[in-house]
Amino acid sequence: MDYNVSSERISTGLPRFDTLLNGGYYVGSSILLTGTAGSGKSSFAAFFAASICKTGKKMPVYFI
């Protein structure tokens, strides 16, 4: 397989978590959040969505 992979990163919206990820998620990557009810999955997704909005860039984000 031959395809381009981005080295650009986007913030998770949580500075300390971005530090753990060396700057955030790779643009174009797939992220799976799992956990029990009340573990913060929806809150985490909301921080991430807000972070994307603050950049002013348009990028597809899907929450299922």
MARDRENVO-500758 format. One record per residue: residue number from 0; residue in one letter; x, y negated, z of N, C-alpha, C in turn. Coordinates in pm, whole numbers, plus 50000, padded with zeros to 5 digits. Each point is the difference from the previous one (the first is absolute). Layout:
BEGIN
> seq, type, n.east, n.north, n.up, ca.east, ca.north, ca.up, c.east, c.north, c.up
> NUM, A, X, Y, Z, X, Y, Z, X, Y, Z
...
END
This chain:
BEGIN
> seq, type, n.east, n.north, n.up, ca.east, ca.north, ca.up, c.east, c.north, c.up
> 0, M, 50084, 50117, 50000, 49916, 49883, 50000, 50089, 49876, 50000
> 1, D, 49963, 49905, 49921, 50075, 49876, 49992, 49904, 49882, 50011
> 2, Y, 50008, 49928, 50109, 49915, 49884, 50020, 50072, 49899, 50088
> 3, N, 49959, 49876, 49989, 50061, 49893, 50079, 49942, 49998, 50140
> 4, V, 50086, 49978, 50096, 49958, 49990, 50140, 50040, 49862, 50049
> 5, S, 49907, 49931, 50064, 50027, 49865, 50048, 50083, 50003, 50128
> 6, S, 50092, 49906, 50010, 50074, 49984, 50126, 49944, 49881, 50078
> 7, E, 49898, 49932, 49942, 49935, 49888, 50068, 49915, 50053, 50115
> 8, R, 50001, 49927, 50109, 49922, 50040, 50117, 49896, 49895, 50032
> 9, I, 49893, 50045, 50066, 49895, 49909, 50046, 49976, 50025, 50148
> 10, S, 49979, 49893, 50073, 49983, 50009, 50144, 49876, 50080, 50038
> 11, T, 50010, 50070, 50110, 49885, 50071, 50056, 49909, 49903, 50075
> 12, G, 50050, 49881, 50028, 49926, 49903, 50081, 50038, 50008, 50147
> 13, L, 50084, 50097, 50032, 50045, 50019, 50138, 50154, 49993, 50001
> 14, P, 50057, 49887, 50041, 50145, 49980, 49991, 50085, 50113, 50060
> 15, R, 49961, 50051, 50113, 50081, 50106, 50063, 49994, 50130, 49919
> 16, F, 49885, 50026, 49939, 49989, 50120, 49916, 50079, 49980, 49871
> 17, D, 49998, 49878, 49946, 50081, 49970, 49882, 50148, 50027, 50027
> 18, T, 50045, 49968, 50121, 50138, 50026, 50038, 50030, 50149, 49994
> 19, L, 49909, 50082, 50049, 50018, 50146, 49994, 50007, 50050, 49857
> 20, L, 49927, 49934, 49910, 49995, 50042, 49859, 50101, 49924, 49913
> 21, N, 50092, 49929, 50062, 50099, 49920, 49928, 49937, 49899, 49906
> 22, G, 49892, 49936, 50043, 49940, 49893, 49922, 49858, 50024, 49956
> 23, G, 49943, 50113, 50029, 49862, 50028, 49962, 49989, 50116, 49903
> 24, Y, 49883, 50012, 49939, 49975, 50108, 49905, 50058, 49965, 49864
> 25, Y, 50037, 50102, 49924, 50039, 49977, 49861, 49875, 49967, 49920
> 26, V, 50010, 49898, 49915, 49888, 49964, 49913, 49974, 50118, 49906
> 27, G, 49874, 50039, 49988, 49961, 50110, 49913, 50001, 50136, 50067
> 28, S, 50033, 50004, 50128, 50003, 50130, 50069, 49862, 50035, 50056
> 29, S, 49981, 50126, 50029, 49877, 50049, 50062, 50026, 50021, 50149
> 30, I, 49911, 49951, 50082, 50015, 50009, 50145, 49879, 50073, 50057
> 31, L, 50025, 50097, 50085, 49892, 50073, 50066, 50007, 49974, 50149
> 32, L, 49894, 49943, 50055, 49990, 49977, 50144, 49907, 50105, 50058
> 33, T, 50046, 50071, 50099, 49915, 50100, 50065, 50003, 49976, 50151
> 34, G, 49901, 50050, 50067, 49994, 49989, 50145, 49859, 50025, 50049
> 35, T, 49989, 50016, 50127, 49870, 50024, 50062, 49920, 49871, 50004
> 36, A, 49872, 50012, 50029, 49913, 49883, 50012, 50057, 49906, 50107
> 37, G, 50004, 49871, 49966, 50048, 49901, 50095, 50151, 49982, 50004
> 38, S, 50072, 50064, 49907, 50147, 49991, 50003, 50055, 49877, 49930
> 39, G, 49912, 49922, 49931, 50044, 49875, 49940, 50018, 50002, 49849
> 40, K, 49950, 50102, 49934, 50015, 50009, 49854, 49935, 49882, 49929
> 41, S, 49879, 49966, 50036, 49930, 49889, 49935, 50067, 49866, 50033
> 42, S, 50046, 49983, 50120, 50071, 49877, 50038, 50129, 49987, 49921
> 43, F, 50071, 50109, 49987, 50124, 50002, 49923, 49973, 49961, 49855
> 44, A, 49895, 50057, 49942, 49962, 49969, 49861, 49961, 49853, 49986
> 45, A, 49933, 49944, 50099, 49960, 49860, 49996, 50122, 49908, 50003
> 46, F, 50098, 50031, 50084, 50123, 49922, 50004, 50071, 50005, 49865
> 47, F, 50003, 50118, 49940, 50065, 50016, 49871, 49929, 49920, 49891
> 48, A, 49867, 50008, 49997, 49922, 49925, 49901, 50021, 49850, 50017
> 49, A, 50001, 49952, 50124, 50022, 49858, 50026, 50140, 49958, 49956
> 50, S, 50098, 50087, 50020, 50136, 49972, 49958, 50010, 49982, 49850
> 51, I, 49930, 50085, 49925, 50000, 49990, 49854, 49934, 49868, 49957
> 52, C, 49889, 49965, 50063, 49930, 49875, 49966, 50089, 49879, 50022
> 53, K, 50081, 50002, 50106, 50087, 49887, 50031, 50107, 49979, 49894
> 54, T, 50038, 50105, 49928, 50104, 49986, 49899, 49950, 49924, 49878
> 55, G, 49868, 50003, 49977, 49944, 49936, 49882, 50012, 50084, 49875
> 56, K, 50060, 50118, 50012, 50015, 50089, 49885, 49875, 50085, 49985
> 57, K, 49975, 50042, 49878, 49889, 50093, 49976, 50060, 50140, 49985
> 58, M, 49951, 50092, 50080, 50044, 50138, 49988, 49887, 50091, 50045
> 59, P, 49987, 50114, 49934, 49893, 50091, 50036, 50027, 50069, 50134
> 60, V, 49902, 50001, 50085, 50006, 50069, 50127, 49869, 50076, 50017
> 61, Y, 50009, 50126, 50032, 49880, 50084, 50013, 49995, 50057, 50141
> 62, F, 49886, 49984, 50063, 49976, 50059, 50131, 49885, 50098, 49985
> 63, I, 50023, 50122, 50040, 49896, 50102, 49990, 49966, 50050, 50138
END
